[in-house]
Amino acid sequence: MREEEFRRFLMNDSNIKSKVKAVHSRVARALRVERELNVNLDDIVKNDEAMYHLLLQIQERLNDKLYHNAYQNAVRKYYLFVNGKEFPRLRRYLNP
């Protein structure tokens, strides 16, 4: 993951209100997804099918306190950072 570039991207996001805390949280969550699911987000976000499956993996762990929608959000922000567009909602990805 391109951590410093991602951090700068998030700092410039006008939708993020509490810059320091929110940016730190998103970066930390993205790094945790990489570490705990043993993936490289740079590889994942280049492939929409891989992105879809990673989001499903995160969703399956919602009962686990370590994973919830905030982790999906962090990965989706990384996708936006790399690709310049948002990844569609899971339902919409399957049925465009």
Beta strands, then each sheet from edge to edge (+ up, - down):
end
